[in-house]
Structure formats: structure tokens, C-alpha cells
Amino acid sequence: MLKLFISYNHNNEECISHFLRHISTLTTGENPEIEVWYDRNLKSGDQFWDNIDEHLVNSDIICVFISASYLASPSCRKEMDKAMELYNANEAKVVPIPISACAWLECPISRVLAATKDGKYICDYDNSESAWYEVYQNIKKTLNEIYASRQNVHETMHERTELHFSNDFCTFLNNTEILSKTHSTKRELLLDDILIHPELTSLKN
């Protein structure tokens, strides 16, 4: 299951509710594809910043809900900078979700394709349900990209670890002449002359 981190400002918490509702098919059911984490998952007594940093760093997808309130918050800007650091290191996918008009195009995150068409603000859609469905479609697309990438890595590693022998080497392995020369005094070479039987000892606790 992939891990999704939500970076947002509390002034935009209503948007998180809409977002979670629209991606519920990915987070619920018998085989959920995503585990979502944001600061409302914290419990009394949890280390606030340590938990946030830990989940941010260990995420596969980081959704950044961008608004003027978000950009004005030092802690939010810190999360966004860390998200871009992970993105540049290919350690996480970053999905910008522009909520309302703000100066986000002046930030480094603006070079990452937004979850809305042409970076359109959620509030500018005539129908908010259509906006959030568009976001859902892009989250699903990002999931598929991650799965495909990991499958390619797995196949590449398998190809590298699989042994391939040339025909000449296989012929050499099947040739018993070299073995007969090591037992030149024997007229007939038996399997017991070749195999070494290990001595096993039973260890009891």
C-alpha cells in the first residue's frame, strides 16, 4: 500500500474533507491502495513535529494544498520545501493542488504539474465536484505511474540477477572428461566418487 501525505493549512481544512471523500475508493475496501496521513491523525501525547517529519519523509505521494494562507505559513513553507527536496531526489511524487488565487507560480513547486488542468484553482470551477473528481483522476494516474516504475525496477533487478550461460560453457559443464582425469586410477567412475556427503549434526535447544 502506498503512503500519501497531506500538506495543508488549517484554514483550508474543508478542502481536505472534499478531497478525502473523492479518493475514498482508493483508501477503503478490502484492498485499499493508499494510506492517507495528515496532522489530524495525531493523538494526544504524540510528538507533533517529529511525527509530521517522519510521515512526510516516508511518503510515496505528497499532496500540497496551496493557498495564500499556506504560503503565508512558515511551517507549511517548510513542508513544501521538504516535499520538493524529496521530489528532486526521486524519493516521492509531489502533487500540487491549487485551491485559491495566490503567488504559488513564483515557488519552485510550480514546475510540477498540478492536479487540476492547467493549474486551475479549485475555487474557480463552476462545479466543485468536477474539480475534486479531476484531482482524483490525477491521483489515480500518479498511483499507476509509481506501480509501473516499481515493476520496471523489479524486472530490471531480476534480469541482472538471472544467470546466463553460453553454449560452450554448458558443454564444458556436461563433459565428464575432466572428472575422469581426477580419478585416472578408476576404470569406472561412479557418482559417489564425485559427490561429497556433508556431515550433519542435530542441534537441540
N, C-alpha and C positions, 0 to 999 in steps of 0.2 A: 504494500500500500504506500502510495506517495504522500508526502507531508506538505501541506500548504500553510503558509504563514500569512496572516493579515496584518498589514501595517496601515494604521489609520489614526485619525484624530477623533477624540470622543465627541466633538461637535458634529461629526458625520456618522454617528452610530446607527441612525435609522437606515442608512445605505447598507450597512453590514447585514442588517436583518433581511433586506431585499435580496442581497447577494446570496446569503446562506439558503434562503428559500429556493432560489432558482438553481443552485447547484446541489440540491438535496438528493437528486438521483445519483450523484457521484459519491455522496457521503453516507448514505444509508442503504439498507437492504442486506441481503445475505453476503454479497461480495462487494463491499464499498471500495472505491478506487482511491479516495482521498481521505486523509485525516486532517481536519482543519484545526489550527490553533491561533488564538489571539488572546489579548490580555484578560478577557472576561473568563478565560479558563483557569485563571489563578485562584487559589484558595487561601483562606486566612492562614497566615503564618508562612506563606511562600516567600522566598527571596524575589522581590519584584524584578529588578533589573537583570539579575543573574538568570532568571527563568526566561525572560524575554530574549536575552542574548543567546542563550542555549538553543531555544527553539528556532530562532532566526537563522543561526548558523547551520542547523541540521535540516533545514527545509529544502525540498526539491523545487517548490514554486513559491514565490513571494509576490503577493498581490498588494500593490501600493495604491491606496485610495487617495488621490491628490485633490486638494482644495486649497484655498487661501489659508484656512486655519491650519492645515497640515504643514504648509511651507513656513508658516509663522512659528511653528513649534520646534524648539531646538532638539527635543528628544525624537520627534518624527523625522527631522532632517538627518539626525544621526542614524536612524534605522534605514532611511533611504540611501545614505552613503554606504552603509554596510551592505545593503542589498546589491548595489552596483559593484561593490568590490567582489562579492560572491559571483555576480553575473560575469564580470570580466575574467574571473578565474575559471569559468565554466563549471562552477560548483552548484549553481541554482539558476532556474529560469525566473526572470522578473517580468511581471505583467502590470504595467501602469493602467490604472482605471481613473481617468479624469472625471471628477464629479461636477465641479463648477468652475467658472472662469477664474483663472489665476495665472501666475507667471511661470508655470511648470516648463514651458518650452525653453526657458533660459537655464534649465537644470540639465545635468548630464543624462538623467533618466529619459529625457525627451527623444534620445536617439533609439530608444527601444520601442518597438511597435506597440501601440496601445490596444486595449481590449475592445475599444469602440472604433468604428470605421472613421479613418482619418483623424483619430484623436478627438472625436466629438465629445463634448461634455454631456454627462448623463442628464443634467437638468435641461439641456437644450432639445431633448427628444420630445416629440408630441405625446408619445405613449411610453411611459417609464417601463412598462412590462417588456416592450420591444427592446428597449435599451439593455435591460438586465438579461434578456434572452441572448442578445448579441454577445454580452460578456460571457455568458455560459458557454456559447459555441466556441469562443476563443480559448477558454479554459480547457475544454474538451480537446481542442486541437493541440494545445500545449502538452496535455497528457499523452496523446498519441505520439507526439514528437519525442518525448522522453522515453516512452516504451520502445519505439523504433531504434533510438540511439543506443539504448542498453542492449537490445537484441543484436545490433551490429557489433558492439563491443564483445558480447558473449561469443558470437560466431567467429570473430577475428581471433580471440584467445584460444578457441577450440582448434582453429586451423594451425595456430602456432605450436600448440602442444601435441598435435597429432603427428606421429612418426611416419615418414615415408621412406621406404627402402627401394633402391634401384634394383633392376632385374639381375645385374651382376652380383650384387651383394646377397640377394635371395638365393641365387645359385650357390654362392660360397657357403651360406648357412646350411644348405641342404646337402652339401658334399661331405661325406663321411671320411674322405681320404685323409684329411688332417688328423682325425681321431684315430684312424688305424695306425698312423705313423707313431702316435704316442704310446701305442701298445704293440710294437713290432714283434714282440715275442709270442703273441697270441695268434693262433690260426683263425680263431673265430671270435669276433668282438660282440660282447653282449651288452645289454642296456645297463646292467649292474656295474660294468666296467667304467661306465661314463658318469652315472649319477652318483652324487654324494648324499647319503641319507643323514639329515640333521639329527642330532641327539636332543630330544625334548625333555624338559624336566617340569613336572607338575608343581606349581606353587600354590600352597594353601594358605589362606588368611588365618 
